[in-house]
Amino acid sequence: MPTSYRRGSPLSDRTRRLAVLMAGISWLALSVAAPLAALQTPAPPQQPLVQRLQVVLRTRLPASGQPPELMATDGATFRATPALPCFYDRRGFAPAWTGDAGLRPEAGELLAAVADAAGDGLRPEDYHLGGLEQRIAQARSQPAPGDLAELDLLLTDAFLRLAADLRNGRVNPELIYSDCALDIPELDAAAVLESALAGGKVRQALAELAPAHPGYRALKQALARYREIAARGGWPAVPAGPTLRPGERGERVAALRARLEASGDLIAGDPAAGDLFDPAL
């Protein structure tokens, strides 16, 4: 006959204790496994860099459409060019100079074009050359989204300013001469920049904005020549004294000859005539 067990028998008590123990072990295993499973769950993928910068730029640019304030490397603030908000609004606030992989090559092209501005009689520092060099180096080593957004704004401001100055000049003549009335065509610098970025021709686009007139090219050549003379120490000064006349000799005549030869206004002639005021002089 099968053995019967009464409630409270030693065997049934051991069975209950074993069941309780197993339940406790199961609960403990589940409580430990749940956090571990959470730790092993992969984090959601990070947004692409362009999308993160797009959010920063949208926040950075006032809804009023007013140009934002930008900061120079010395800590001073300045107002961005009026065309800057329009440029970013047209492209949905997407960054212009940064892709998901980091800075685009066009940023380096703009930096070279800003340096080239000296050849057009412009000052590269007016287009943030030093600040751009510093921030580009920083962005390549520590590409924080906030810093990349500020760099994007500064690069755009530099392009728009340089484009306007190459096309229409650095100084408005109407502010100097009251009787000067020029019909200066408007320049959609934002559209020029958008096209330059799309075609990967930032430097070329800026160069094509400069006047194509032969007189402008001659001025650029003269500027380069005079800068070269200055780099060599300049030309000698002619000592003060009475008016020099043909046929005279002396140190002042030699100084005058050297001065005119240095500037290209006199072709070097017979060395023996160095201190003689001859017909060529």
RODO-2510 file (C-alpha; in nm, 4 decimals, decimal comma):
residues 281
     n   res          X          Y          Z
     1     m     0,0000     0,0000     0,0000
     2     p     0,1267     0,3456    -0,0716
     3     t     0,2667     0,5287     0,2153
     4     s     0,0501     0,8212     0,3366
     5     y     0,1968     1,1418     0,4831
     6     r     0,0236     1,3429     0,7421
     7     r     0,0367     1,7248     0,7533
     8     g     0,3297     1,8268     0,9655
     9     s     0,5300     1,5132     0,8987
    10     p     0,9109     1,5675     0,8716
    11     l     0,9147     1,4762     0,5042
    12     s     0,6451     1,7239     0,4039
    13     d     0,8123     1,9990     0,6055
    14     r     1,1393     1,9422     0,4208
    15     t     0,9536     1,9512     0,0901
    16     r     0,7969     2,2866     0,1732
    17     r     1,1274     2,4317     0,2880
    18     l     1,2926     2,3151    -0,0318
    19     a     1,0175     2,4722    -0,2423
    20     v     1,0514     2,8018    -0,0559
    21     l     1,4273     2,7952    -0,1013
    22     m     1,3992     2,7279    -0,4728
    23     a     1,1489     3,0120    -0,5111
    24     g     1,3875     3,2492    -0,3339
    25     i     1,6761     3,1474    -0,5556
    26     s     1,4614     3,2010    -0,8659
    27     w     1,3554     3,5483    -0,7483
    28     l     1,7162     3,6445    -0,6739
    29     a     1,8288     3,5250    -1,0171
    30     l     1,5596     3,7278    -1,1871
    31     s     1,6378     4,0415    -0,9860
    32     v     2,0053     4,0199    -1,0865
    33     a     1,9417     3,9273    -1,4485
    34     a     1,7057     4,2180    -1,5161
    35     p     1,9651     4,4991    -1,4598
    36     l     2,2253     4,3003    -1,6487
    37     a     1,9911     4,2707    -1,9431
    38     a     1,9287     4,6441    -1,9298
    39     l     2,3007     4,7105    -1,9319
    40     q     2,3446     4,4873    -2,2344
    41     t     2,0681     4,6633    -2,4308
    42     p     2,2377     4,8798    -2,6977
    43     a     2,1906     5,2550    -2,6614
    44     p     1,9831     5,4267    -2,9291
    45     p     2,1976     5,5498    -3,2203
    46     q     2,3249     5,9077    -3,1935
    47     q     2,1864     6,1620    -3,4374
    48     p     2,4132     6,2424    -3,7349
    49     l     2,6379     6,5426    -3,6790
    50     v     2,4613     6,7539    -3,9411
    51     q     2,1250     6,7091    -3,7686
    52     r     2,2707     6,8020    -3,4297
    53     l     2,4285     7,1168    -3,5749
    54     q     2,1032     7,2002    -3,7482
    55     v     1,9300     7,2125    -3,4101
    56     v     2,2057     7,4334    -3,2646
    57     l     2,1978     7,6731    -3,5592
    58     r     1,8194     7,7022    -3,5520
    59     t     1,8435     7,7986    -3,1856
    60     r     2,1397     8,0286    -3,2444
    61     l     1,9713     8,2422    -3,5120
    62     p     1,6986     8,4779    -3,3848
    63     a     1,3465     8,4163    -3,5110
    64     s     1,3269     8,7881    -3,5899
    65     g     1,5721     8,7405    -3,8763
    66     q     1,8186     8,9846    -3,7228
    67     p     2,1882     8,8992    -3,7677
    68     p     2,3256     8,7264    -3,4568
    69     e     2,6223     8,8451    -3,2583
    70     l     2,9423     8,6489    -3,3208
    71     m     3,2512     8,6356    -3,1058
    72     a     3,6036     8,7107    -3,2208
    73     t     3,9022     8,5226    -3,0813
    74     d     3,9851     8,8134    -2,8497
    75     g     3,6437     8,7847    -2,6866
    76     a     3,4947     9,0925    -2,8555
    77     t     3,1515     9,0519    -3,0138
    78     f     3,0347     9,1876    -3,3472
    79     r     2,7162     9,1758    -3,5491
    80     a     2,7080     8,9298    -3,8390
    81     t     2,6435     9,0511    -4,1907
    82     p     2,2710     9,1020    -4,2693
    83     a     2,2744     8,8332    -4,5407
    84     l     2,3675     8,5561    -4,2950
    85     p     2,0198     8,4783    -4,1500
    86     c     1,8714     8,4626    -4,5006
    87     f     2,1365     8,2121    -4,6081
    88     y     2,0640     7,9691    -4,3235
    89     d     1,6878     8,0126    -4,3479
    90     r     1,6963     7,9118    -4,7151
    91     r     1,8807     7,5879    -4,6347
    92     g     1,6651     7,4948    -4,3357
    93     f     1,9455     7,5878    -4,0929
    94     a     2,1651     7,3024    -4,2144
    95     p     2,5377     7,3699    -4,1593
    96     a     2,7251     7,4930    -4,4652
    97     w     3,0829     7,3968    -4,3847
    98     t     3,0398     7,0766    -4,1831
    99     g     2,9264     6,7303    -4,2893
   100     d     2,8619     6,4200    -4,0822
   101     a     3,2325     6,3349    -4,1123
   102     g     3,3482     6,6792    -3,9909
   103     l     3,4690     6,9928    -4,1648
   104     r     3,4249     6,9990    -4,5412
   105     p     3,7223     7,0762    -4,7718
   106     e     3,5481     7,3992    -4,8725
   107     a     3,6431     7,5442    -4,5322
   108     g     4,0092     7,5234    -4,6332
   109     e     3,9267     7,6810    -4,9697
   110     l     3,7663     7,9778    -4,7975
   111     l     4,0655     8,0166    -4,5686
   112     a     4,2938     8,0374    -4,8744
   113     a     4,0606     8,2881    -5,0440
   114     v     4,0633     8,5106    -4,7349
   115     a     4,4439     8,5064    -4,7359
   116     d     4,4364     8,5940    -5,1085
   117     a     4,2298     8,9045    -5,0298
   118     a     4,5507     9,0925    -4,9517
   119     g     4,6280     9,0892    -5,3246
   120     d     4,3084     9,2871    -5,3860
   121     g     4,4095     9,5552    -5,1379
   122     l     4,1869     9,4113    -4,8656
   123     r     4,2868     9,3141    -4,5127
   124     p     4,2406     8,9417    -4,4438
   125     e     4,1786     9,0157    -4,0752
   126     d     3,8596     9,1980    -4,1743
   127     y     3,7335     8,8521    -4,2724
   128     h     3,8403     8,6770    -3,9494
   129     l     4,1535     8,5076    -4,0875
   130     g     4,3270     8,4592    -3,7515
   131     g     4,0089     8,3482    -3,5785
   132     l     3,9244     8,1037    -3,8557
   133     e     4,2697     7,9462    -3,8486
   134     q     4,2496     7,8996    -3,4720
   135     r     3,8970     7,7625    -3,4663
   136     i     3,9504     7,5280    -3,7599
   137     a     4,2514     7,3755    -3,5830
   138     q     4,0446     7,3370    -3,2665
   139     a     3,7502     7,1851    -3,4518
   140     r     3,9731     6,9202    -3,6073
   141     s     4,1076     6,8096    -3,2698
   142     q     3,7953     6,8594    -3,0524
   143     p     3,4877     6,8659    -3,2779
   144     a     3,2210     6,9698    -3,0220
   145     p     2,8831     7,0467    -3,1875
   146     g     2,8567     7,3896    -3,0243
   147     d     3,2026     7,4939    -3,1426
   148     l     3,1369     7,3587    -3,4924
   149     a     2,8165     7,5619    -3,5129
   150     e     2,9972     7,8821    -3,4148
   151     l     3,2713     7,8066    -3,6676
   152     d     3,0075     7,7495    -3,9357
   153     l     2,8590     8,0934    -3,8674
   154     l     3,2008     8,2589    -3,8721
   155     l     3,2976     8,0955    -4,2029
   156     t     2,9709     8,2024    -4,3611
   157     d     3,0111     8,5573    -4,2336
   158     a     3,3632     8,5714    -4,3781
   159     f     3,2460     8,4549    -4,7214
   160     l     2,9513     8,6954    -4,7366
   161     r     3,1624     8,9947    -4,6313
   162     l     3,4434     8,9148    -4,8715
   163     a     3,2013     8,8527    -5,1576
   164     a     3,0367     9,1924    -5,1085
   165     d     3,3709     9,3762    -5,0856
   166     l     3,5178     9,2076    -5,3924
   167     r     3,2066     9,2873    -5,5955
   168     n     3,1304     9,6424    -5,4799
   169     g     3,4407     9,7634    -5,2944
   170     r     3,5270     9,8011    -4,9291
   171     v     3,4239    10,1670    -4,9083
   172     n     3,1012    10,3190    -5,0342
   173     p     3,2090    10,6273    -5,2357
   174     e     2,8755    10,7971    -5,1653
   175     l     2,9815    10,8225    -4,8008
   176     i     3,2928    11,0188    -4,9028
   177     y     3,1776    11,2276    -5,1989
   178     s     2,8417    11,3969    -5,1663
   179     d     2,8094    11,4424    -5,5422
   180     c     2,8833    11,0754    -5,6187
   181     a     2,5835    10,8698    -5,7256
   182     l     2,6641    10,5204    -5,8465
   183     d     2,4202    10,2585    -5,9633
   184     i     2,5638     9,9631    -5,7740
   185     p     2,3905     9,6370    -5,8682
   186     e     2,2676     9,4288    -5,5777
   187     l     2,4508     9,1081    -5,5004
   188     d     2,2717     8,8030    -5,3635
   189     a     2,5781     8,6834    -5,1760
   190     a     2,3790     8,4072    -5,0046
   191     a     2,2887     8,2580    -5,3435
   192     v     2,6503     8,2873    -5,4584
   193     l     2,7646     8,0965    -5,1503
   194     e     2,5004     7,8261    -5,1937
   195     s     2,6074     7,7732    -5,5549
   196     a     2,9769     7,7725    -5,4616
   197     l     2,9230     7,5079    -5,1939
   198     a     2,7139     7,2914    -5,4268
   199     g     2,9831     7,3021    -5,6940
   200     g     3,2804     7,2792    -5,4569
   201     k     3,4232     7,6027    -5,6020
   202     v     3,4357     7,8442    -5,3098
   203     r     3,7691     8,0013    -5,3977
   204     q     3,6828     8,0330    -5,7665
   205     a     3,3443     8,1876    -5,6913
   206     l     3,5060     8,4624    -5,4852
   207     a     3,7768     8,5293    -5,7440
   208     e     3,5115     8,5735    -6,0140
   209     l     3,3425     8,8496    -5,8120
   210     a     3,6414     9,0844    -5,8455
   211     p     3,6261     9,3397    -6,1303
   212     a     3,7398     9,2014    -6,4655
   213     h     3,8450     9,5475    -6,5894
   214     p     4,2052     9,5731    -6,7186
   215     g     4,2600     9,8759    -6,4984
   216     y     4,1793     9,6704    -6,1892
   217     r     4,4283     9,4024    -6,2895
   218     a     4,6917     9,6728    -6,3455
   219     l     4,6267     9,8111    -5,9983
   220     k     4,6717     9,4658    -5,8473
   221     q     5,0031     9,4242    -6,0300
   222     a     5,1214     9,7655    -5,9124
   223     l     5,0237     9,6858    -5,5554
   224     a     5,2195     9,3607    -5,5679
   225     r     5,5216     9,5430    -5,7127
   226     y     5,5199     9,8145    -5,4466
   227     r     5,4816     9,5582    -5,1702
   228     e     5,7818     9,3736    -5,3073
   229     i     5,9818     9,6982    -5,3026
   230     a     5,8741     9,7615    -4,9442
   231     a     5,9793     9,4081    -4,8477
   232     r     6,3275     9,4789    -4,9835
   233     g     6,3544     9,7841    -4,7612
   234     g     6,1862    10,0401    -4,9827
   235     w     6,3539    10,2994    -5,1998
   236     p     6,6163    10,5506    -5,0828
   237     a     6,5018    10,8967    -4,9822
   238     v     6,6308    11,2014    -5,1685
   239     p     6,7880    11,4444    -4,9203
   240     a     6,6236    11,7847    -4,9016
   241     g     6,7950    12,0680    -5,0906
   242     p     6,7632    12,3104    -5,3812
   243     t     6,5968    12,2178    -5,7059
   244     l     6,8063    11,9807    -5,9161
   245     r     6,8651    12,0826    -6,2755
   246     p     6,9982    11,9054    -6,5877
   247     g     7,3772    11,8878    -6,6009
   248     e     7,4245    11,8978    -6,2249
   249     r     7,6176    11,6349    -6,0354
   250     g     7,6175    11,5276    -5,6766
   251     e     7,4944    11,2818    -5,4139
   252     r     7,1381    11,4103    -5,4367
   253     v     7,1336    11,3393    -5,8096
   254     a     7,2538    10,9838    -5,7435
   255     a     6,9854    10,9428    -5,4749
   256     l     6,7172    11,0649    -5,7147
   257     r     6,8329    10,8204    -5,9813
   258     a     6,8292    10,5292    -5,7332
   259     r     6,4825    10,6277    -5,6174
   260     l     6,3368    10,6339    -5,9694
   261     e     6,5062    10,3086    -6,0676
   262     a     6,3702    10,1361    -5,7557
   263     s     6,0121    10,2334    -5,8416
   264     g     6,0536    10,1345    -6,2076
   265     d     6,0134    10,4925    -6,3302
   266     l     6,3657    10,5020    -6,4752
   267     i     6,5547    10,2311    -6,6598
   268     a     6,9055    10,1785    -6,5270
   269     g     7,1555    10,3313    -6,7678
   270     d     7,5317    10,3936    -6,7804
   271     p     7,6773    10,3423    -6,4296
   272     a     7,9173    10,6284    -6,5010
   273     a     7,6229    10,8663    -6,5128
   274     g     7,5171    10,7762    -6,1598
   275     d     7,5564    11,1245    -6,0117
   276     l     7,4874    11,3172    -6,3345
   277     f     7,1513    11,4746    -6,4113
   278     d     7,1543    11,3548    -6,7720
   279     p     6,8704    11,3759    -7,0304
   280     a     6,7379    11,0318    -6,9327
   281     l     6,6960    11,1479    -6,5740
***
